[in-house]
């Protein structure tokens, strides 16, 4: 299934939107890691894998900012 398919089917989209914030963050960075083709030993890939150990009390914004900053620095995308 392609990402676009989720938005074309209302039931899939509704299911996607009902996911907890932590799950959405995990899915986001899993996709990014695959898209960037990062090896499992890569520091960014390890940070993404560490998302699996977070719980609902985690500061998701801080974790998101940290991973995003690593990606920006690595790939020269400018300030986060």
Gaussian input, Z-matrix of N, CA and C with variables (Angstrom, degrees):
# hf/3-21g

backbone

0 1
 N
 C     1     B1
 C     2     B2     1     A1
 N     3     B3     2     A2     1     D1
 C     4     B4     3     A3     2     D2
 C     5     B5     4     A4     3     D3
 N     6     B6     5     A5     4     D4
 C     7     B7     6     A6     5     D5
 C     8     B8     7     A7     6     D6
 N     9     B9     8     A8     7     D7
 C    10    B10     9     A9     8     D8
 C    11    B11    10    A10     9     D9
 N    12    B12    11    A11    10    D10
 C    13    B13    12    A12    11    D11
 C    14    B14    13    A13    12    D12
 N    15    B15    14    A14    13    D13
 C    16    B16    15    A15    14    D14
 C    17    B17    16    A16    15    D15
 N    18    B18    17    A17    16    D16
 C    19    B19    18    A18    17    D17
 C    20    B20    19    A19    18    D18
 N    21    B21    20    A20    19    D19
 C    22    B22    21    A21    20    D20
 C    23    B23    22    A22    21    D21
 N    24    B24    23    A23    22    D22
 C    25    B25    24    A24    23    D23
 C    26    B26    25    A25    24    D24
 N    27    B27    26    A26    25    D25
 C    28    B28    27    A27    26    D26
 C    29    B29    28    A28    27    D27
 N    30    B30    29    A29    28    D28
 C    31    B31    30    A30    29    D29
 C    32    B32    31    A31    30    D30
 N    33    B33    32    A32    31    D31
 C    34    B34    33    A33    32    D32
 C    35    B35    34    A34    33    D33
 N    36    B36    35    A35    34    D34
 C    37    B37    36    A36    35    D35
 C    38    B38    37    A37    36    D36
 N    39    B39    38    A38    37    D37
 C    40    B40    39    A39    38    D38
 C    41    B41    40    A40    39    D39
 N    42    B42    41    A41    40    D40
 C    43    B43    42    A42    41    D41
 C    44    B44    43    A43    42    D42
 N    45    B45    44    A44    43    D43
 C    46    B46    45    A45    44    D44
 C    47    B47    46    A46    45    D45
 N    48    B48    47    A47    46    D46
 C    49    B49    48    A48    47    D47
 C    50    B50    49    A49    48    D48
 N    51    B51    50    A50    49    D49
 C    52    B52    51    A51    50    D50
 C    53    B53    52    A52    51    D51
 N    54    B54    53    A53    52    D52
 C    55    B55    54    A54    53    D53
 C    56    B56    55    A55    54    D54
 N    57    B57    56    A56    55    D55
 C    58    B58    57    A57    56    D56
 C    59    B59    58    A58    57    D57
 N    60    B60    59    A59    58    D58
 C    61    B61    60    A60    59    D59
 C    62    B62    61    A61    60    D60
 N    63    B63    62    A62    61    D61
 C    64    B64    63    A63    62    D62
 C    65    B65    64    A64    63    D63
 N    66    B66    65    A65    64    D64
 C    67    B67    66    A66    65    D65
 C    68    B68    67    A67    66    D66
 N    69    B69    68    A68    67    D67
 C    70    B70    69    A69    68    D68
 C    71    B71    70    A70    69    D69
 N    72    B72    71    A71    70    D70
 C    73    B73    72    A72    71    D71
 C    74    B74    73    A73    72    D72
 N    75    B75    74    A74    73    D73
 C    76    B76    75    A75    74    D74
 C    77    B77    76    A76    75    D75
 N    78    B78    77    A77    76    D76
 C    79    B79    78    A78    77    D77
 C    80    B80    79    A79    78    D78
 N    81    B81    80    A80    79    D79
 C    82    B82    81    A81    80    D80
 C    83    B83    82    A82    81    D81
 N    84    B84    83    A83    82    D82
 C    85    B85    84    A84    83    D83
 C    86    B86    85    A85    84    D84
 N    87    B87    86    A86    85    D85
 C    88    B88    87    A87    86    D86
 C    89    B89    88    A88    87    D87
 N    90    B90    89    A89    88    D88
 C    91    B91    90    A90    89    D89
 C    92    B92    91    A91    90    D90
 N    93    B93    92    A92    91    D91
 C    94    B94    93    A93    92    D92
 C    95    B95    94    A94    93    D93
 N    96    B96    95    A95    94    D94
 C    97    B97    96    A96    95    D95
 C    98    B98    97    A97    96    D96
 N    99    B99    98    A98    97    D97
 C   100   B100    99    A99    98    D98
 C   101   B101   100   A100    99    D99
 N   102   B102   101   A101   100   D100
 C   103   B103   102   A102   101   D101
 C   104   B104   103   A103   102   D102
 N   105   B105   104   A104   103   D103
 C   106   B106   105   A105   104   D104
 C   107   B107   106   A106   105   D105
 N   108   B108   107   A107   106   D106
 C   109   B109   108   A108   107   D107
 C   110   B110   109   A109   108   D108
 N   111   B111   110   A110   109   D109
 C   112   B112   111   A111   110   D110
 C   113   B113   112   A112   111   D111
 N   114   B114   113   A113   112   D112
 C   115   B115   114   A114   113   D113
 C   116   B116   115   A115   114   D114
 N   117   B117   116   A116   115   D115
 C   118   B118   117   A117   116   D116
 C   119   B119   118   A118   117   D117
 N   120   B120   119   A119   118   D118
 C   121   B121   120   A120   119   D119
 C   122   B122   121   A121   120   D120
 N   123   B123   122   A122   121   D121
 C   124   B124   123   A123   122   D122
 C   125   B125   124   A124   123   D123
 N   126   B126   125   A125   124   D124
 C   127   B127   126   A126   125   D125
 C   128   B128   127   A127   126   D126
 N   129   B129   128   A128   127   D127
 C   130   B130   129   A129   128   D128
 C   131   B131   130   A130   129   D129
 N   132   B132   131   A131   130   D130
 C   133   B133   132   A132   131   D131
 C   134   B134   133   A133   132   D132
 N   135   B135   134   A134   133   D133
 C   136   B136   135   A135   134   D134
 C   137   B137   136   A136   135   D135
 N   138   B138   137   A137   136   D136
 C   139   B139   138   A138   137   D137
 C   140   B140   139   A139   138   D138
 N   141   B141   140   A140   139   D139
 C   142   B142   141   A141   140   D140
 C   143   B143   142   A142   141   D141
 N   144   B144   143   A143   142   D142
 C   145   B145   144   A144   143   D143
 C   146   B146   145   A145   144   D144
 N   147   B147   146   A146   145   D145
 C   148   B148   147   A147   146   D146
 C   149   B149   148   A148   147   D147
 N   150   B150   149   A149   148   D148
 C   151   B151   150   A150   149   D149
 C   152   B152   151   A151   150   D150
 N   153   B153   152   A152   151   D151
 C   154   B154   153   A153   152   D152
 C   155   B155   154   A154   153   D153
 N   156   B156   155   A155   154   D154
 C   157   B157   156   A156   155   D155
 C   158   B158   157   A157   156   D156
 N   159   B159   158   A158   157   D157
 C   160   B160   159   A159   158   D158
 C   161   B161   160   A160   159   D159
 N   162   B162   161   A161   160   D160
 C   163   B163   162   A162   161   D161
 C   164   B164   163   A163   162   D162
 N   165   B165   164   A164   163   D163
 C   166   B166   165   A165   164   D164
 C   167   B167   166   A166   165   D165
 N   168   B168   167   A167   166   D166
 C   169   B169   168   A168   167   D167
 C   170   B170   169   A169   168   D168
 N   171   B171   170   A170   169   D169
 C   172   B172   171   A171   170   D170
 C   173   B173   172   A172   171   D171
 N   174   B174   173   A173   172   D172
 C   175   B175   174   A174   173   D173
 C   176   B176   175   A175   174   D174
 N   177   B177   176   A176   175   D175
 C   178   B178   177   A177   176   D176
 C   179   B179   178   A178   177   D177
 N   180   B180   179   A179   178   D178
 C   181   B181   180   A180   179   D179
 C   182   B182   181   A181   180   D180
 N   183   B183   182   A182   181   D181
 C   184   B184   183   A183   182   D182
 C   185   B185   184   A184   183   D183
 N   186   B186   185   A185   184   D184
 C   187   B187   186   A186   185   D185
 C   188   B188   187   A187   186   D186
 N   189   B189   188   A188   187   D187
 C   190   B190   189   A189   188   D188
 C   191   B191   190   A190   189   D189
 N   192   B192   191   A191   190   D190
 C   193   B193   192   A192   191   D191
 C   194   B194   193   A193   192   D192
 N   195   B195   194   A194   193   D193
 C   196   B196   195   A195   194   D194
 C   197   B197   196   A196   195   D195
 N   198   B198   197   A197   196   D196
 C   199   B199   198   A198   197   D197
 C   200   B200   199   A199   198   D198
 N   201   B201   200   A200   199   D199
 C   202   B202   201   A201   200   D200
 C   203   B203   202   A202   201   D201
 N   204   B204   203   A203   202   D202
 C   205   B205   204   A204   203   D203
 C   206   B206   205   A205   204   D204
 N   207   B207   206   A206   205   D205
 C   208   B208   207   A207   206   D206
 C   209   B209   208   A208   207   D207
 N   210   B210   209   A209   208   D208
 C   211   B211   210   A210   209   D209
 C   212   B212   211   A211   210   D210
 N   213   B213   212   A212   211   D211
 C   214   B214   213   A213   212   D212
 C   215   B215   214   A214   213   D213
 N   216   B216   215   A215   214   D214
 C   217   B217   216   A216   215   D215
 C   218   B218   217   A217   216   D216
 N   219   B219   218   A218   217   D217
 C   220   B220   219   A219   218   D218
 C   221   B221   220   A220   219   D219
 N   222   B222   221   A221   220   D220
 C   223   B223   222   A222   221   D221
 C   224   B224   223   A223   222   D222
 N   225   B225   224   A224   223   D223
 C   226   B226   225   A225   224   D224
 C   227   B227   226   A226   225   D225
 N   228   B228   227   A227   226   D226
 C   229   B229   228   A228   227   D227
 C   230   B230   229   A229   228   D228
 N   231   B231   230   A230   229   D229
 C   232   B232   231   A231   230   D230
 C   233   B233   232   A232   231   D231
 N   234   B234   233   A233   232   D232
 C   235   B235   234   A234   233   D233
 C   236   B236   235   A235   234   D234
 N   237   B237   236   A236   235   D235
 C   238   B238   237   A237   236   D236
 C   239   B239   238   A238   237   D237

   B1=1.4436
   B2=1.5264
   B3=1.3085
   B4=1.4503
   B5=1.5250
   B6=1.3277
   B7=1.4533
   B8=1.5291
   B9=1.3342
   B10=1.4673
   B11=1.5254
   B12=1.3226
   B13=1.4677
   B14=1.5337
   B15=1.3215
   B16=1.4611
   B17=1.5266
   B18=1.3213
   B19=1.4590
   B20=1.5242
   B21=1.3059
   B22=1.4584
   B23=1.5225
   B24=1.3021
   B25=1.4586
   B26=1.5274
   B27=1.3133
   B28=1.4708
   B29=1.5280
   B30=1.3195
   B31=1.4705
   B32=1.5325
   B33=1.3320
   B34=1.4650
   B35=1.5302
   B36=1.3221
   B37=1.4671
   B38=1.5245
   B39=1.3082
   B40=1.4646
   B41=1.5286
   B42=1.3237
   B43=1.4644
   B44=1.5248
   B45=1.3197
   B46=1.4592
   B47=1.5284
   B48=1.3170
   B49=1.4628
   B50=1.5297
   B51=1.3167
   B52=1.4564
   B53=1.5281
   B54=1.3165
   B55=1.4601
   B56=1.5284
   B57=1.3319
   B58=1.4668
   B59=1.5352
   B60=1.3214
   B61=1.4658
   B62=1.5258
   B63=1.3104
   B64=1.4638
   B65=1.5379
   B66=1.3099
   B67=1.4714
   B68=1.5264
   B69=1.3217
   B70=1.4635
   B71=1.5255
   B72=1.3412
   B73=1.4593
   B74=1.5280
   B75=1.3309
   B76=1.4578
   B77=1.5272
   B78=1.3238
   B79=1.4652
   B80=1.5218
   B81=1.3145
   B82=1.4673
   B83=1.5224
   B84=1.3253
   B85=1.4554
   B86=1.5234
   B87=1.2930
   B88=1.4611
   B89=1.5351
   B90=1.3261
   B91=1.4550
   B92=1.5310
   B93=1.3296
   B94=1.4639
   B95=1.5223
   B96=1.3381
   B97=1.4789
   B98=1.5220
   B99=1.3165
   B100=1.4608
   B101=1.5190
   B102=1.3166
   B103=1.4533
   B104=1.5298
   B105=1.3403
   B106=1.4564
   B107=1.5265
   B108=1.3263
   B109=1.4704
   B110=1.5258
   B111=1.3329
   B112=1.4569
   B113=1.5195
   B114=1.3069
   B115=1.4589
   B116=1.5252
   B117=1.3133
   B118=1.4625
   B119=1.5237
   B120=1.3232
   B121=1.4619
   B122=1.5253
   B123=1.3140
   B124=1.4599
   B125=1.5302
   B126=1.3355
   B127=1.4656
   B128=1.5295
   B129=1.3201
   B130=1.4673
   B131=1.5282
   B132=1.3256
   B133=1.4656
   B134=1.5194
   B135=1.3189
   B136=1.4735
   B137=1.5188
   B138=1.3309
   B139=1.4649
   B140=1.5254
   B141=1.3265
   B142=1.4637
   B143=1.5255
   B144=1.3179
   B145=1.4547
   B146=1.5293
   B147=1.3236
   B148=1.4671
   B149=1.5278
   B150=1.3255
   B151=1.4671
   B152=1.5238
   B153=1.3226
   B154=1.4657
   B155=1.5216
   B156=1.3312
   B157=1.4658
   B158=1.5366
   B159=1.3271
   B160=1.4640
   B161=1.5176
   B162=1.3175
   B163=1.4667
   B164=1.5231
   B165=1.2966
   B166=1.4594
   B167=1.5308
   B168=1.3255
   B169=1.4590
   B170=1.5276
   B171=1.3128
   B172=1.4619
   B173=1.5215
   B174=1.3256
   B175=1.4611
   B176=1.5286
   B177=1.3237
   B178=1.4600
   B179=1.5204
   B180=1.3100
   B181=1.4634
   B182=1.5233
   B183=1.3269
   B184=1.4635
   B185=1.5259
   B186=1.3198
   B187=1.4702
   B188=1.5272
   B189=1.3225
   B190=1.4638
   B191=1.5284
   B192=1.3340
   B193=1.4675
   B194=1.5237
   B195=1.3194
   B196=1.4612
   B197=1.5252
   B198=1.3145
   B199=1.4687
   B200=1.5264
   B201=1.3195
   B202=1.4576
   B203=1.5336
   B204=1.3264
   B205=1.4650
   B206=1.5281
   B207=1.3235
   B208=1.4648
   B209=1.5251
   B210=1.3122
   B211=1.4694
   B212=1.5205
   B213=1.3244
   B214=1.4677
   B215=1.5280
   B216=1.3276
   B217=1.4674
   B218=1.5303
   B219=1.3147
   B220=1.4665
   B221=1.5149
   B222=1.3281
   B223=1.4572
   B224=1.5316
   B225=1.3141
   B226=1.4560
   B227=1.5180
   B228=1.3187
   B229=1.4689
   B230=1.5287
   B231=1.2973
   B232=1.4560
   B233=1.5046
   B234=1.2952
   B235=1.4614
   B236=1.5186
   B237=1.3191
   B238=1.4789
   B239=1.4990
   A1=108.80
   A2=115.70
   A3=121.20
   A4=109.30
   A5=115.32
   A6=121.22
   A7=111.03
   A8=116.24
   A9=120.06
   A10=111.90
   A11=117.22
   A12=121.43
   A13=112.01
   A14=116.28
   A15=120.05
   A16=110.34
   A17=116.09
   A18=119.93
   A19=113.34
   A20=117.13
   A21=121.16
   A22=112.53
   A23=116.79
   A24=121.43
   A25=108.93
   A26=117.68
   A27=120.84
   A28=114.50
   A29=117.38
   A30=119.58
   A31=110.60
   A32=116.77
   A33=119.76
   A34=110.61
   A35=115.55
   A36=120.04
   A37=110.23
   A38=117.46
   A39=121.22
   A40=110.69
   A41=116.39
   A42=120.52
   A43=110.30
   A44=116.31
   A45=121.50
   A46=110.52
   A47=117.50
   A48=122.58
   A49=112.34
   A50=118.21
   A51=121.25
   A52=113.05
   A53=116.77
   A54=120.39
   A55=109.65
   A56=117.17
   A57=119.59
   A58=110.33
   A59=115.92
   A60=121.68
   A61=112.36
   A62=117.00
   A63=120.10
   A64=110.91
   A65=116.42
   A66=120.54
   A67=110.65
   A68=116.89
   A69=120.12
   A70=111.34
   A71=116.65
   A72=120.71
   A73=110.49
   A74=117.07
   A75=121.07
   A76=111.03
   A77=117.25
   A78=121.33
   A79=111.45
   A80=116.30
   A81=121.25
   A82=110.67
   A83=116.05
   A84=118.47
   A85=113.23
   A86=118.59
   A87=120.05
   A88=108.75
   A89=115.82
   A90=120.71
   A91=110.70
   A92=117.39
   A93=121.50
   A94=110.71
   A95=115.75
   A96=119.40
   A97=111.14
   A98=116.91
   A99=120.65
   A100=110.78
   A101=117.37
   A102=122.05
   A103=110.83
   A104=116.61
   A105=120.95
   A106=112.11
   A107=116.25
   A108=122.93
   A109=111.81
   A110=115.35
   A111=120.96
   A112=110.76
   A113=115.39
   A114=122.08
   A115=109.14
   A116=117.51
   A117=121.53
   A118=113.05
   A119=117.57
   A120=120.64
   A121=113.01
   A122=117.38
   A123=122.05
   A124=110.31
   A125=117.42
   A126=120.88
   A127=112.20
   A128=117.98
   A129=120.20
   A130=109.71
   A131=117.19
   A132=120.57
   A133=110.64
   A134=116.76
   A135=120.01
   A136=110.85
   A137=117.44
   A138=120.65
   A139=110.40
   A140=116.50
   A141=120.96
   A142=109.97
   A143=117.53
   A144=121.63
   A145=111.06
   A146=116.70
   A147=121.11
   A148=111.88
   A149=117.47
   A150=120.08
   A151=111.40
   A152=117.15
   A153=121.04
   A154=112.38
   A155=117.04
   A156=119.77
   A157=112.71
   A158=117.50
   A159=120.34
   A160=111.28
   A161=114.94
   A162=119.40
   A163=109.26
   A164=116.29
   A165=121.68
   A166=113.02
   A167=117.78
   A168=120.19
   A169=112.42
   A170=117.49
   A171=121.62
   A172=110.81
   A173=115.44
   A174=121.11
   A175=107.84
   A176=115.16
   A177=120.89
   A178=111.92
   A179=117.75
   A180=120.22
   A181=110.78
   A182=117.19
   A183=120.94
   A184=110.94
   A185=116.33
   A186=120.78
   A187=109.74
   A188=116.86
   A189=121.93
   A190=110.25
   A191=116.66
   A192=120.99
   A193=111.87
   A194=116.58
   A195=121.44
   A196=111.99
   A197=116.95
   A198=120.38
   A199=109.78
   A200=116.39
   A201=120.32
   A202=110.71
   A203=117.01
   A204=121.31
   A205=111.10
   A206=116.98
   A207=120.34
   A208=110.83
   A209=116.58
   A210=121.21
   A211=109.76
   A212=117.21
   A213=121.23
   A214=110.89
   A215=115.96
   A216=119.79
   A217=111.62
   A218=116.77
   A219=121.25
   A220=112.10
   A221=115.84
   A222=119.85
   A223=112.62
   A224=117.11
   A225=122.29
   A226=113.98
   A227=115.79
   A228=120.23
   A229=111.88
   A230=119.28
   A231=120.86
   A232=112.00
   A233=115.09
   A234=121.29
   A235=111.75
   A236=113.98
   A237=119.74
   A238=111.20
   D1=138.58
   D2=178.00
   D3=-93.48
   D4=155.80
   D5=179.78
   D6=-55.55
   D7=-40.97
   D8=-177.67
   D9=-60.09
   D10=-30.66
   D11=-178.44
   D12=-61.20
   D13=-31.57
   D14=-179.81
   D15=-61.42
   D16=-38.39
   D17=-176.52
   D18=-82.98
   D19=-13.62
   D20=178.66
   D21=-87.84
   D22=-17.49
   D23=-177.79
   D24=-115.81
   D25=110.80
   D26=-176.06
   D27=-53.66
   D28=-38.45
   D29=-178.51
   D30=-67.15
   D31=-42.45
   D32=177.57
   D33=-63.76
   D34=-42.33
   D35=179.97
   D36=-62.85
   D37=-43.83
   D38=179.98
   D39=-62.42
   D40=-41.32
   D41=177.74
   D42=-63.46
   D43=-43.10
   D44=178.64
   D45=-60.23
   D46=-45.15
   D47=-177.15
   D48=-68.20
   D49=-20.74
   D50=-179.13
   D51=-85.01
   D52=-4.70
   D53=-179.45
   D54=-68.16
   D55=144.92
   D56=176.59
   D57=-65.58
   D58=155.82
   D59=-177.34
   D60=-55.01
   D61=-38.30
   D62=-179.32
   D63=-64.32
   D64=-39.24
   D65=179.39
   D66=-68.15
   D67=-39.43
   D68=177.73
   D69=-63.34
   D70=-39.28
   D71=177.65
   D72=-65.09
   D73=-42.59
   D74=177.64
   D75=-60.91
   D76=-45.05
   D77=179.50
   D78=-64.79
   D79=-41.41
   D80=179.57
   D81=-56.97
   D82=-51.98
   D83=-175.40
   D84=-78.16
   D85=-22.93
   D86=172.14
   D87=-63.80
   D88=-44.23
   D89=177.33
   D90=-62.75
   D91=-46.42
   D92=-179.48
   D93=-60.95
   D94=-44.01
   D95=179.60
   D96=-60.11
   D97=-43.41
   D98=178.70
   D99=-66.59
   D100=-41.82
   D101=-178.60
   D102=-63.64
   D103=-38.48
   D104=178.76
   D105=-80.52
   D106=-6.69
   D107=179.95
   D108=54.73
   D109=49.76
   D110=-179.51
   D111=-83.45
   D112=133.48
   D113=175.91
   D114=-66.82
   D115=151.30
   D116=-178.82
   D117=-58.64
   D118=-25.94
   D119=-179.22
   D120=-85.37
   D121=-5.31
   D122=179.55
   D123=-66.52
   D124=143.87
   D125=-177.20
   D126=-63.35
   D127=-35.99
   D128=177.65
   D129=-68.77
   D130=-42.25
   D131=178.18
   D132=-61.62
   D133=-37.33
   D134=177.73
   D135=-66.50
   D136=-38.84
   D137=177.51
   D138=-64.58
   D139=-38.28
   D140=177.42
   D141=-65.95
   D142=-43.16
   D143=178.76
   D144=-62.33
   D145=-34.06
   D146=179.38
   D147=-65.08
   D148=-18.84
   D149=176.48
   D150=-60.33
   D151=-27.24
   D152=-179.46
   D153=-63.80
   D154=-22.30
   D155=-177.67
   D156=-94.36
   D157=-0.56
   D158=178.89
   D159=-75.33
   D160=157.75
   D161=174.02
   D162=-127.35
   D163=-177.74
   D164=-173.79
   D165=-64.43
   D166=-19.11
   D167=-179.61
   D168=-88.56
   D169=-3.34
   D170=-178.49
   D171=-69.91
   D172=151.25
   D173=176.29
   D174=-82.17
   D175=88.62
   D176=-174.24
   D177=-63.57
   D178=-35.53
   D179=-179.57
   D180=-64.32
   D181=-41.17
   D182=179.26
   D183=-64.84
   D184=-41.21
   D185=179.08
   D186=-66.03
   D187=-45.35
   D188=178.24
   D189=-58.79
   D190=-47.46
   D191=179.58
   D192=-60.10
   D193=-40.63
   D194=-178.94
   D195=-64.22
   D196=-47.83
   D197=-179.71
   D198=-66.37
   D199=-43.46
   D200=179.55
   D201=-59.21
   D202=-43.11
   D203=179.22
   D204=-61.07
   D205=-41.95
   D206=177.70
   D207=-60.49
   D208=-42.98
   D209=-179.94
   D210=-65.28
   D211=-45.71
   D212=-179.44
   D213=-59.54
   D214=-45.50
   D215=-179.49
   D216=-65.12
   D217=-44.84
   D218=-177.49
   D219=-62.84
   D220=-42.10
   D221=-172.20
   D222=-104.59
   D223=14.00
   D224=174.76
   D225=58.78
   D226=46.28
   D227=-176.37
   D228=-94.57
   D229=5.66
   D230=178.73
   D231=88.76
   D232=-173.18
   D233=-177.12
   D234=-67.73
   D235=143.88
   D236=179.69
   D237=-80.95

